[in-house]
Amino acid sequence: MDEARLQRLTRRAVLGGLLGLPGIVRGAAAADGVPPSRAFLRAPPPVTAAGQVLNVMEFEALAREALPPAHFGYLATGVDDDRTVARNHDAFSHYEIRARRFVDVSHVDTAVELYGARLTSPVYLSAVGGMRAFHAEGELAMARAAASRATQVMLSTASSTAVEPVSAARGAPLWQQLYATDDWAVTEALVRRAERAGCTAIVFTVDNIPGRNNETLARAARVDSRNCTACHVGNTHDMWRKAPMFAGLDVSRVTGHTPASLTPAYLDRLRALVTTKLIVKGIVTGEDAVVAIEHGADGVVVSNHGGRDEESLRATIDCLPEVAAAVAGRVPVLFDGGIRRGTDVFKALALGATAVGIGRPQIWGLAAFGQSGVEAVIDILDRELRAIMRQAGTPALARITPGHVLNSAWR
């Protein structure tokens, strides 16, 4: 290598042994200002198996390549400028983890007891509608992945496969997410069907407010040239007109996902109907957590629907301490929104979550590789969670406390 090219190599690249690593272009020179880790790397080989993916975020790009524009847009969209979607994840970077030493971490246990069941991980698969839009096997592939990893499933009312076959594929009780609609007869029928199918919890969603402005979805649909009327009869996206959970029901009076008057009295009525656990999903304030518990909720989910229904700019991880404090241990506090790393799971557990749901990540894996993609997402998060538990000196979930995290904004 001539002297001029050698001088252009950074000291870090040479002393760090970067040129000796596999996949590095020998003899190449780093452009000014380009990090050595990028300047010398060859283009990676195509990813052909889920096990080759290094982290959860890499699945997003693979899903984008695999999906039609409108389907990816449906998955990715937030409200208005999508800033709440971004905030849900970005806010995790404000929380730092206090590493601890002098703790025996030769064995790490990620199991959690929840509603009488012992789960091997605090990570569960949250409700996502219409999974066959992302993979031909849809919810069945997701459920088989959950079965192979003993992961809890929350099934959407808008599922493209009905609760009974999904429950059979999972081989264990599901939680049924509930869009109650504005017709009580339909609500009652949905709850009864889920309970007959063996669901151990009804998860009532309260954050799906009508009139949301999903610009990213609208833009994606404009560049999608497919004829979608085969799936969306009459070009309608109303779940009650196509989702199998509504088959055989009279939906002629349904006009929306959410009851017209969602009040504490409605919670009382639903509590009287539901014979299993009743969980309220979409809680982001302490006040609403108290209302939910006082009117019979067996648990709450801190969630803003992944930023799909509101542009509040308030990340769910920032809402979690307030809700956990208001709940004060009376019921489990579940959490979703922005989870992309095992360290994110750890931070949510430290700030008061009992279990942590993932939405978009499981679909990225599903879209890219089907069942094996969902399994890989679960495995990556579990591996990363175990690693940070060791670093933080917390060999069991019960050892993770608020004292293990600091918010950089507090200093």
C-alpha positions in Angstrom: 0.0 0.0 0.0 1.5 3.4 -1.0 2.2 6.0 1.7 -0.6 8.3 0.6 -3.3 5.6 0.9 -1.9 4.5 4.2 -2.1 8.0 5.6 -5.8 8.1 4.7 -6.5 5.2 6.9 -7.6 6.2 10.3 -5.6 5.3 13.4 -8.6 3.5 14.8 -9.0 1.3 11.7 -5.3 0.2 11.8 -4.8 -0.2 15.5 -8.2 -1.9 16.0 -7.3 -4.6 13.5 -10.2 -3.8 11.3 -8.4 -4.8 8.1 -8.0 -8.3 9.4 -11.7 -9.0 10.0 -13.7 -11.2 7.6 -15.8 -9.1 5.1 -13.4 -6.2 5.1 -12.1 -4.8 1.8 -8.3 -5.0 2.1 -6.4 -2.0 0.7 -9.4 0.3 0.5 -9.0 3.7 1.9 -11.5 5.4 4.2 -13.1 8.5 2.7 -12.8 11.6 4.9 -15.5 11.6 7.6 -16.7 8.1 6.8 -16.5 5.7 9.8 -14.0 2.9 9.2 -16.7 0.3 10.0 -18.6 1.5 6.9 -15.7 2.5 4.7 -14.2 -1.0 4.7 -17.2 -3.2 4.8 -18.2 -5.1 1.7 -21.9 -5.2 0.8 -23.4 -8.0 2.9 -24.6 -11.2 1.2 -28.4 -11.5 0.7 -30.3 -12.6 3.7 -32.0 -15.9 2.9 -32.9 -17.2 6.4 -34.3 -15.6 9.5 -31.4 -16.9 11.5 -29.0 -14.6 9.6 -30.7 -11.5 10.8 -28.7 -9.8 13.6 -31.3 -7.5 15.2 -35.0 -6.8 15.2 -34.8 -3.6 13.2 -33.2 -5.4 10.3 -36.5 -7.3 9.8 -38.2 -4.0 9.0 -36.2 -3.5 5.7 -36.9 -7.1 4.8 -40.6 -6.7 5.4 -40.6 -3.5 3.2 -39.1 -5.4 0.4 -41.5 -8.3 0.8 -44.8 -6.4 1.0 -46.9 -4.4 -1.4 -46.7 -0.7 -0.7 -50.2 -0.3 0.8 -49.7 -3.3 3.1 -46.4 -2.0 4.4 -47.9 1.5 4.7 -50.7 0.1 6.8 -48.2 -1.5 9.1 -45.9 1.6 9.3 -48.3 4.4 9.5 -48.9 6.7 12.4 -51.0 9.8 12.6 -50.2 13.1 10.9 -46.4 13.3 10.7 -45.9 9.9 12.4 -43.9 11.6 15.2 -45.6 9.6 18.0 -44.6 6.4 16.3 -41.0 7.6 16.3 -41.2 8.9 19.8 -42.4 5.6 21.1 -39.0 4.1 20.3 -36.7 7.2 20.5 -37.7 7.8 24.1 -36.0 4.6 25.2 -32.7 6.2 24.5 -33.3 8.7 27.3 -33.3 5.9 29.9 -29.9 4.6 30.9 -29.3 1.2 32.7 -27.2 1.1 35.8 -24.8 -1.9 35.4 -24.0 -3.8 38.6 -21.3 -6.2 39.6 -20.7 -8.7 42.4 -24.0 -10.6 41.7 -24.2 -14.3 40.8 -25.7 -14.3 37.3 -24.6 -17.8 36.3 -28.3 -18.6 35.9 -30.8 -16.1 34.5 -34.5 -16.7 34.7 -36.8 -14.7 32.5 -40.0 -16.5 33.5 -43.0 -14.5 34.8 -46.3 -15.6 36.5 -49.3 -13.9 34.8 -52.9 -14.6 35.5 -52.2 -18.1 36.7 -49.9 -19.1 33.9 -46.1 -19.4 33.9 -44.6 -17.7 30.8 -41.0 -18.4 29.9 -40.5 -14.7 28.9 -42.2 -11.4 29.7 -42.4 -10.7 26.0 -45.8 -11.5 24.4 -47.2 -11.1 20.9 -49.7 -8.1 20.9 -52.8 -7.8 18.7 -52.2 -7.0 15.1 -55.1 -7.2 12.6 -55.2 -8.9 9.3 -52.0 -10.8 9.4 -52.7 -12.5 6.0 -52.0 -9.2 4.5 -48.4 -9.7 5.5 -47.9 -13.5 4.9 -50.1 -16.2 3.4 -50.2 -18.2 6.6 -50.9 -15.1 8.7 -52.1 -15.7 12.2 -51.5 -19.5 12.0 -47.8 -19.0 11.3 -47.6 -16.5 14.2 -49.4 -18.9 16.5 -47.1 -21.8 15.6 -44.1 -19.6 16.3 -45.6 -18.6 19.7 -46.2 -22.3 20.5 -42.6 -23.2 19.7 -41.4 -20.4 22.0 -44.1 -20.8 24.7 -45.1 -17.1 24.1 -48.4 -15.6 25.0 -50.7 -14.4 22.1 -53.1 -11.6 22.1 -55.3 -12.1 19.0 -56.9 -9.1 17.3 -60.7 -8.9 16.7 -59.6 -7.9 13.1 -57.7 -11.2 12.7 -57.8 -12.6 9.2 -58.2 -16.1 10.8 -60.8 -16.8 13.4 -60.0 -17.5 17.1 -60.7 -21.3 17.0 -58.0 -22.3 14.5 -55.5 -19.8 15.9 -56.1 -21.3 19.4 -55.5 -24.8 18.0 -52.3 -23.7 16.3 -51.0 -22.1 19.6 -52.0 -25.1 21.7 -52.7 -22.9 24.7 -55.2 -20.3 25.7 -55.1 -17.0 23.9 -56.0 -13.5 25.0 -58.7 -12.0 22.8 -58.4 -8.3 22.0 -61.8 -6.7 21.7 -63.0 -3.9 19.4 -66.4 -3.7 21.0 -68.0 -1.8 18.1 -71.0 0.5 18.8 -73.6 -2.4 18.8 -73.9 -4.2 22.1 -75.3 -7.3 20.5 -72.2 -7.6 18.4 -70.0 -7.0 21.4 -71.7 -9.7 23.4 -71.4 -12.2 20.5 -67.7 -11.5 20.2 -67.0 -12.0 23.9 -69.0 -15.2 24.1 -67.2 -16.7 21.0 -63.8 -15.9 22.5 -64.7 -17.4 25.8 -66.1 -20.6 24.2 -62.8 -20.9 22.3 -61.0 -21.0 25.7 -59.5 -17.4 25.8 -58.5 -16.6 29.3 -58.7 -12.8 28.9 -60.6 -10.2 27.0 -58.5 -7.2 26.2 -60.8 -4.2 25.6 -59.1 -1.6 23.4 -60.1 2.0 24.4 -57.7 4.1 22.3 -59.1 3.4 18.8 -60.7 6.8 18.3 -62.5 7.5 15.0 -61.2 10.1 12.6 -57.5 9.4 12.7 -55.4 11.0 9.9 -53.1 8.2 8.6 -51.1 10.1 6.0 -48.4 7.5 5.5 -50.9 4.8 4.7 -52.7 7.2 2.3 -49.5 7.9 0.4 -48.5 4.3 0.2 -52.0 3.4 -1.2 -51.5 5.9 -3.9 -48.5 4.2 -5.3 -50.0 0.7 -5.0 -51.3 -0.3 -8.4 -53.0 -3.6 -7.3 -56.7 -4.2 -7.5 -57.6 -4.7 -3.9 -61.4 -5.4 -4.3 -60.9 -9.1 -3.8 -60.0 -8.5 -0.2 -61.7 -5.2 0.4 -65.2 -5.8 -1.0 -66.6 -2.5 -2.2 -63.3 -0.9 -1.4 -64.2 -0.9 2.3 -61.6 -1.5 5.1 -64.3 -1.9 7.8 -63.2 -5.0 9.8 -66.7 -6.0 10.7 -67.5 -6.5 7.0 -64.6 -9.0 6.4 -62.9 -10.3 9.6 -63.9 -13.9 10.4 -64.8 -13.1 14.0 -67.9 -11.3 12.7 -69.0 -14.1 10.5 -72.7 -14.8 10.9 -73.4 -11.7 13.0 -75.8 -8.9 12.0 -73.4 -6.0 11.6 -76.0 -3.7 9.9 -76.1 -1.3 12.9 -72.3 -1.2 13.4 -70.7 2.2 12.4 -67.4 2.1 14.2 -64.8 0.1 16.2 -65.5 2.0 19.5 -68.7 2.4 21.5 -70.3 5.8 20.9 -70.3 6.6 24.7 -67.2 5.0 26.3 -67.8 5.8 30.0 -67.2 4.1 33.3 -70.8 2.8 33.0 -69.8 1.0 29.8 -66.9 -0.6 31.7 -69.4 -1.8 34.3 -71.6 -3.3 31.6 -68.6 -5.1 30.0 -67.3 -6.3 33.3 -70.7 -8.0 34.0 -70.5 -9.7 30.6 -67.0 -11.0 30.7 -66.5 -14.1 32.7 -62.7 -14.3 32.2 -60.1 -11.7 33.0 -60.8 -8.2 31.7 -57.8 -6.2 30.6 -58.1 -2.6 29.4 -55.7 -1.6 26.6 -54.8 2.0 25.7 -54.2 3.5 29.1 -51.6 6.3 29.2 -52.5 8.3 32.4 -52.8 7.5 36.0 -56.3 8.8 36.2 -57.6 6.4 33.5 -55.8 3.5 35.1 -57.6 4.2 38.4 -61.0 4.4 36.6 -60.3 1.1 34.8 -59.4 -0.7 38.1 -62.3 0.8 40.0 -64.7 -0.5 37.4 -63.4 -4.1 37.4 -60.3 -4.3 35.2 -58.0 -7.2 36.0 -55.1 -5.4 34.3 -54.2 -2.5 32.1 -52.1 -2.1 29.0 -50.0 1.1 28.7 -50.4 1.7 25.0 -51.1 4.4 22.4 -51.8 1.8 19.7 -48.2 2.1 18.4 -48.8 5.7 17.6 -51.4 4.7 15.0 -54.3 6.5 16.6 -53.0 9.7 18.2 -50.3 12.3 17.6 -49.8 13.2 21.3 -46.0 13.0 21.0 -46.0 11.2 24.3 -44.1 7.9 24.3 -45.6 5.0 26.1 -42.4 4.4 28.1 -42.8 8.0 29.5 -46.4 7.2 30.5 -45.5 3.9 32.2 -44.2 5.2 35.5 -47.3 7.4 36.1 -49.6 4.4 35.3 -47.6 2.0 37.5 -47.7 4.4 40.4 -51.4 4.8 40.1 -52.0 1.1 39.9 -49.8 0.5 42.9 -49.5 -3.2 42.4 -53.2 -3.9 42.4 -53.3 -5.5 39.0 -50.7 -6.4 36.3 -49.5 -3.5 34.2 -48.8 -4.6 30.6 -46.9 -2.4 28.1 -46.4 -2.0 24.4 -45.0 0.6 22.0 -41.5 1.0 20.5 -39.9 -2.2 21.8 -37.0 -3.0 19.4 -34.3 -4.3 21.8 -33.9 -6.5 24.8 -32.7 -3.4 26.6 -36.1 -1.8 25.8 -37.8 -4.7 27.5 -35.6 -4.4 30.5 -36.3 -0.7 30.8 -40.1 -1.2 30.6 -39.9 -3.9 33.3 -37.8 -1.6 35.5 -40.4 1.2 35.2 -43.3 -1.0 36.3 -44.4 -3.3 33.5 -45.3 -6.9 34.3 -45.0 -8.0 30.7 -44.2 -6.4 27.4 -46.0 -6.7 24.1 -44.6 -6.4 20.5 -46.6 -5.5 17.5 -44.8 -4.3 14.4 -41.6 -6.4 15.1 -43.5 -9.7 15.0 -45.1 -8.7 11.6 -41.7 -7.7 10.2 -40.5 -11.2 11.0 -43.7 -12.7 9.6 -43.6 -10.8 6.4 -39.9 -11.7 5.8 -39.9 -15.4 6.7 -43.2 -16.5 8.1 -43.1 -18.6 11.2 -39.3 -18.7 11.4 -39.2 -14.9 11.2 -41.5 -14.5 14.2 -39.4 -17.1 16.1 -36.2 -15.2 15.3 -37.7 -11.9 16.6 -38.7 -13.6 19.8 -35.3 -15.2 20.1 -33.4 -12.0 19.5 -35.3 -10.1 22.2 -34.9 -13.0 24.6 -31.2 -13.2 24.0 -30.7 -9.4 24.4 -32.8 -9.4 27.5 -30.8 -12.1 29.1 -27.6 -10.3 28.3 -28.7 -7.0 29.9 -30.0 -8.8 32.9 -26.6 -10.2 33.5 -25.0 -6.8 33.0 -27.4 -5.2 35.5 -27.0 -7.9 38.1 -30.6 -9.1 37.9 -30.8 -12.9 37.5 -34.6 -12.9 37.8 -37.3 -10.5 36.6 -38.3 -9.8 40.2 -34.8 -8.3 40.8 -35.4 -5.6 38.2 -36.4 -2.4 39.9 -36.8 1.4 39.1 -33.4 1.8 40.6 -31.8 0.1 37.6 -32.7 2.9 35.2 -32.0 6.6 35.1 -33.6 9.2 32.8 -31.0 11.5 31.3 -33.5 14.3 31.4 -33.5 14.1 35.2 -29.9 15.2 35.6 
